[in-house]
């Protein structure tokens, strides 16, 4: 934020930004190709996303769609 005045002249409430510490999130895998787009694949948040999971689950489901 650009302000033309000194920091001391700005209200304290405008200087603070609050954020949640543990925000809920969703992991989604999506694909597109020359002929169109693929389906969305939602991944459980407790799943470890590594190459084995990608090849064994996500890639297999994309190819079979």
N, CA, C and O atoms as a GROMACS GRO file, in nm:
protein
  260
    1UNK      N    1   0.085  -0.118   0.000
    1UNK     CA    2   0.000   0.000   0.000
    1UNK      C    3   0.089   0.123   0.000
    1UNK      O    4   0.178   0.134   0.084
    2UNK      N    5   0.068   0.215  -0.090
    2UNK     CA    6   0.146   0.338  -0.098
    2UNK      C    7   0.072   0.447  -0.022
    2UNK      O    8  -0.047   0.470  -0.044
    3UNK      N    9   0.143   0.513   0.065
    3UNK     CA   10   0.083   0.620   0.146
    3UNK      C   11   0.173   0.742   0.135
    3UNK      O   12   0.296   0.730   0.143
    4UNK      N   13   0.113   0.857   0.118
    4UNK     CA   14   0.190   0.979   0.104
    4UNK      C   15   0.221   1.046   0.237
    4UNK      O   16   0.279   1.155   0.239
    5UNK      N   17   0.183   0.985   0.348
    5UNK     CA   18   0.208   1.046   0.479
    5UNK      C   19   0.302   0.958   0.559
    5UNK      O   20   0.341   0.850   0.515
    6UNK      N   21   0.339   1.005   0.677
    6UNK     CA   22   0.428   0.931   0.765
    6UNK      C   23   0.354   0.816   0.832
    6UNK      O   24   0.233   0.821   0.850
    7UNK      N   25   0.430   0.714   0.870
    7UNK     CA   26   0.371   0.598   0.936
    7UNK      C   27   0.298   0.637   1.064
    7UNK      O   28   0.195   0.577   1.096
    8UNK      N   29   0.347   0.733   1.135
    8UNK     CA   30   0.286   0.776   1.261
    8UNK      C   31   0.148   0.837   1.239
    8UNK      O   32   0.066   0.839   1.330
    9UNK      N   33   0.121   0.887   1.118
    9UNK     CA   34  -0.007   0.951   1.089
    9UNK      C   35  -0.114   0.851   1.042
    9UNK      O   36  -0.230   0.889   1.023
   10UNK      N   37  -0.077   0.726   1.024
   10UNK     CA   38  -0.171   0.624   0.976
   10UNK      C   39  -0.235   0.555   1.096
   10UNK      O   40  -0.168   0.526   1.195
   11UNK      N   41  -0.364   0.528   1.086
   11UNK     CA   42  -0.434   0.459   1.195
   11UNK      C   43  -0.374   0.320   1.214
   11UNK      O   44  -0.341   0.252   1.117
   12UNK      N   45  -0.361   0.277   1.339
   12UNK     CA   46  -0.304   0.147   1.372
   12UNK      C   47  -0.384   0.034   1.308
   12UNK      O   48  -0.325  -0.066   1.265
   13UNK      N   49  -0.514   0.046   1.301
   13UNK     CA   50  -0.599  -0.057   1.242
   13UNK      C   51  -0.564  -0.081   1.095
   13UNK      O   52  -0.581  -0.192   1.044
   14UNK      N   53  -0.517   0.023   1.026
   14UNK     CA   54  -0.481   0.010   0.885
   14UNK      C   55  -0.344  -0.054   0.866
   14UNK      O   56  -0.310  -0.093   0.754
   15UNK      N   57  -0.264  -0.065   0.971
   15UNK     CA   58  -0.131  -0.123   0.961
   15UNK      C   59  -0.130  -0.272   0.988
   15UNK      O   60  -0.036  -0.342   0.951
   16UNK      N   61  -0.233  -0.323   1.052
   16UNK     CA   62  -0.239  -0.463   1.090
   16UNK      C   63  -0.314  -0.545   0.986
   16UNK      O   64  -0.417  -0.501   0.934
   17UNK      N   65  -0.263  -0.662   0.956
   17UNK     CA   66  -0.330  -0.756   0.867
   17UNK      C   67  -0.340  -0.889   0.939
   17UNK      O   68  -0.238  -0.946   0.978
   18UNK      N   69  -0.462  -0.939   0.958
   18UNK     CA   70  -0.482  -1.064   1.029
   18UNK      C   71  -0.500  -1.177   0.929
   18UNK      O   72  -0.566  -1.161   0.826
   19UNK      N   73  -0.441  -1.293   0.961
   19UNK     CA   74  -0.452  -1.411   0.877
   19UNK      C   75  -0.481  -1.531   0.967
   19UNK      O   76  -0.433  -1.539   1.080
   20UNK      N   77  -0.559  -1.624   0.914
   20UNK     CA   78  -0.581  -1.748   0.988
   20UNK      C   79  -0.454  -1.832   0.981
   20UNK      O   80  -0.385  -1.834   0.879
   21UNK      N   81  -0.424  -1.900   1.091
   21UNK     CA   82  -0.300  -1.977   1.095
   21UNK      C   83  -0.314  -2.109   1.019
   21UNK      O   84  -0.223  -2.146   0.945
   22UNK      N   85  -0.424  -2.178   1.037
   22UNK     CA   86  -0.444  -2.306   0.970
   22UNK      C   87  -0.568  -2.295   0.881
   22UNK      O   88  -0.680  -2.325   0.924
   23UNK      N   89  -0.548  -2.254   0.760
   23UNK     CA   90  -0.658  -2.234   0.666
   23UNK      C   91  -0.692  -2.368   0.599
   23UNK      O   92  -0.601  -2.442   0.561
   24UNK      N   93  -0.820  -2.397   0.586
   24UNK     CA   94  -0.861  -2.518   0.517
   24UNK      C   95  -0.830  -2.502   0.368
   24UNK      O   96  -0.840  -2.393   0.313
   25UNK      N   97  -0.793  -2.612   0.305
   25UNK     CA   98  -0.759  -2.605   0.163
   25UNK      C   99  -0.806  -2.731   0.092
   25UNK      O  100  -0.840  -2.832   0.155
   26UNK      N  101  -0.808  -2.723  -0.038
   26UNK     CA  102  -0.849  -2.834  -0.124
   26UNK      C  103  -0.742  -2.850  -0.231
   26UNK      O  104  -0.697  -2.752  -0.290
   27UNK      N  105  -0.701  -2.976  -0.256
   27UNK     CA  106  -0.607  -3.003  -0.364
   27UNK      C  107  -0.685  -3.061  -0.480
   27UNK      O  108  -0.760  -3.158  -0.465
   28UNK      N  109  -0.667  -3.001  -0.596
   28UNK     CA  110  -0.741  -3.042  -0.716
   28UNK      C  111  -0.642  -3.064  -0.829
   28UNK      O  112  -0.550  -2.985  -0.848
   29UNK      N  113  -0.661  -3.172  -0.903
   29UNK     CA  114  -0.581  -3.198  -1.021
   29UNK      C  115  -0.671  -3.177  -1.142
   29UNK      O  116  -0.783  -3.230  -1.146
   30UNK      N  117  -0.624  -3.103  -1.238
   30UNK     CA  118  -0.703  -3.075  -1.358
   30UNK      C  119  -0.614  -3.090  -1.479
   30UNK      O  120  -0.492  -3.071  -1.470
   31UNK      N  121  -0.672  -3.122  -1.591
   31UNK     CA  122  -0.593  -3.137  -1.712
   31UNK      C  123  -0.667  -3.084  -1.833
   31UNK      O  124  -0.789  -3.074  -1.835
   32UNK      N  125  -0.589  -3.050  -1.934
   32UNK     CA  126  -0.649  -3.008  -2.061
   32UNK      C  127  -0.562  -3.063  -2.173
   32UNK      O  128  -0.443  -3.090  -2.154
   33UNK      N  129  -0.620  -3.079  -2.287
   33UNK     CA  130  -0.550  -3.133  -2.402
   33UNK      C  131  -0.603  -3.066  -2.526
   33UNK      O  132  -0.693  -2.981  -2.518
   34UNK      N  133  -0.549  -3.102  -2.641
   34UNK     CA  134  -0.585  -3.038  -2.766
   34UNK      C  135  -0.735  -3.044  -2.794
   34UNK      O  136  -0.792  -2.947  -2.846
   35UNK      N  137  -0.798  -3.155  -2.761
   35UNK     CA  138  -0.939  -3.173  -2.793
   35UNK      C  139  -1.035  -3.119  -2.688
   35UNK      O  140  -1.157  -3.127  -2.708
   36UNK      N  141  -0.986  -3.065  -2.578
   36UNK     CA  142  -1.077  -3.014  -2.477
   36UNK      C  143  -1.016  -3.013  -2.339
   36UNK      O  144  -0.897  -2.984  -2.323
   37UNK      N  145  -1.096  -3.045  -2.241
   37UNK     CA  146  -1.050  -3.042  -2.103
   37UNK      C  147  -1.091  -3.170  -2.032
   37UNK      O  148  -1.188  -3.235  -2.071
   38UNK      N  149  -1.015  -3.205  -1.928
   38UNK     CA  150  -1.045  -3.323  -1.850
   38UNK      C  151  -1.131  -3.289  -1.730
   38UNK      O  152  -1.168  -3.174  -1.709
   39UNK      N  153  -1.161  -3.391  -1.654
   39UNK     CA  154  -1.240  -3.372  -1.533
   39UNK      C  155  -1.151  -3.323  -1.420
   39UNK      O  156  -1.029  -3.338  -1.424
   40UNK      N  157  -1.214  -3.266  -1.319
   40UNK     CA  158  -1.142  -3.228  -1.198
   40UNK      C  159  -1.133  -3.350  -1.106
   40UNK      O  160  -1.229  -3.426  -1.092
   41UNK      N  161  -1.017  -3.368  -1.045
   41UNK     CA  162  -0.996  -3.478  -0.952
   41UNK      C  163  -0.957  -3.418  -0.817
   41UNK      O  164  -0.852  -3.356  -0.805
   42UNK      N  165  -1.042  -3.437  -0.717
   42UNK     CA  166  -1.017  -3.384  -0.584
   42UNK      C  167  -0.936  -3.485  -0.504
   42UNK      O  168  -0.968  -3.604  -0.502
   43UNK      N  169  -0.831  -3.438  -0.439
   43UNK     CA  170  -0.741  -3.523  -0.364
   43UNK      C  171  -0.761  -3.496  -0.216
   43UNK      O  172  -0.764  -3.380  -0.174
   44UNK      N  173  -0.774  -3.601  -0.136
   44UNK     CA  174  -0.791  -3.586   0.008
   44UNK      C  175  -0.670  -3.514   0.066
   44UNK      O  176  -0.557  -3.540   0.027
   45UNK      N  177  -0.694  -3.423   0.160
   45UNK     CA  178  -0.585  -3.341   0.214
   45UNK      C  179  -0.482  -3.421   0.294
   45UNK      O  180  -0.370  -3.372   0.314
   46UNK      N  181  -0.515  -3.541   0.338
   46UNK     CA  182  -0.420  -3.622   0.412
   46UNK      C  183  -0.331  -3.706   0.319
   46UNK      O  184  -0.241  -3.776   0.366
   47UNK      N  185  -0.356  -3.701   0.188
   47UNK     CA  186  -0.280  -3.780   0.092
   47UNK      C  187  -0.145  -3.716   0.065
   47UNK      O  188  -0.135  -3.594   0.048
   48UNK      N  189  -0.043  -3.798   0.060
   48UNK     CA  190   0.091  -3.750   0.024
   48UNK      C  191   0.099  -3.748  -0.128
   48UNK      O  192   0.094  -3.853  -0.192
   49UNK      N  193   0.112  -3.629  -0.185
   49UNK     CA  194   0.119  -3.616  -0.331
   49UNK      C  195   0.264  -3.634  -0.376
   49UNK      O  196   0.345  -3.542  -0.363
   50UNK      N  197   0.294  -3.751  -0.427
   50UNK     CA  198   0.427  -3.777  -0.480
   50UNK      C  199   0.411  -3.844  -0.617
   50UNK      O  200   0.299  -3.862  -0.665
   51UNK      N  201   0.522  -3.880  -0.679
   51UNK     CA  202   0.515  -3.936  -0.813
   51UNK      C  203   0.439  -4.069  -0.816
   51UNK      O  204   0.368  -4.098  -0.912
   52UNK      N  205   0.455  -4.150  -0.711
   52UNK     CA  206   0.385  -4.278  -0.706
   52UNK      C  207   0.234  -4.258  -0.704
   52UNK      O  208   0.161  -4.329  -0.774
   53UNK      N  209   0.186  -4.162  -0.625
   53UNK     CA  210   0.041  -4.134  -0.620
   53UNK      C  211  -0.006  -4.079  -0.755
   53UNK      O  212  -0.112  -4.118  -0.805
   54UNK      N  213   0.072  -3.990  -0.812
   54UNK     CA  214   0.034  -3.930  -0.940
   54UNK      C  215   0.020  -4.036  -1.048
   54UNK      O  216  -0.081  -4.041  -1.118
   55UNK      N  217   0.121  -4.123  -1.062
   55UNK     CA  218   0.118  -4.227  -1.166
   55UNK      C  219   0.012  -4.332  -1.135
   55UNK      O  220  -0.060  -4.375  -1.224
   56UNK      N  221   0.002  -4.373  -1.009
   56UNK     CA  222  -0.090  -4.480  -0.973
   56UNK      C  223  -0.236  -4.441  -0.969
   56UNK      O  224  -0.322  -4.524  -0.996
   57UNK      N  225  -0.265  -4.315  -0.936
   57UNK     CA  226  -0.405  -4.275  -0.920
   57UNK      C  227  -0.449  -4.168  -1.020
   57UNK      O  228  -0.542  -4.189  -1.098
   58UNK      N  229  -0.384  -4.055  -1.016
   58UNK     CA  230  -0.430  -3.943  -1.099
   58UNK      C  231  -0.411  -3.970  -1.248
   58UNK      O  232  -0.504  -3.951  -1.327
   59UNK      N  233  -0.293  -4.014  -1.287
   59UNK     CA  234  -0.266  -4.037  -1.428
   59UNK      C  235  -0.356  -4.147  -1.484
   59UNK      O  236  -0.408  -4.137  -1.595
   60UNK      N  237  -0.374  -4.252  -1.406
   60UNK     CA  238  -0.460  -4.362  -1.450
   60UNK      C  239  -0.603  -4.314  -1.470
   60UNK      O  240  -0.667  -4.353  -1.568
   61UNK      N  241  -0.656  -4.232  -1.382
   61UNK     CA  242  -0.794  -4.185  -1.395
   61UNK      C  243  -0.808  -4.085  -1.510
   61UNK      O  244  -0.914  -4.077  -1.572
   62UNK      N  245  -0.703  -4.009  -1.539
   62UNK     CA  246  -0.708  -3.914  -1.652
   62UNK      C  247  -0.709  -3.991  -1.783
   62UNK      O  248  -0.785  -3.957  -1.874
   63UNK      N  249  -0.626  -4.094  -1.794
   63UNK     CA  250  -0.617  -4.171  -1.917
   63UNK      C  251  -0.748  -4.248  -1.942
   63UNK      O  252  -0.789  -4.264  -2.057
   64UNK      N  253  -0.812  -4.296  -1.837
   64UNK     CA  254  -0.934  -4.373  -1.851
   64UNK      C  255  -1.057  -4.288  -1.873
   64UNK      O  256  -1.162  -4.342  -1.908
   65UNK      N  257  -1.050  -4.158  -1.855
   65UNK     CA  258  -1.168  -4.070  -1.873
   65UNK      C  259  -1.206  -4.056  -2.018
   65UNK      O  260  -1.302  -3.986  -2.050
   0.00000   0.00000   0.00000
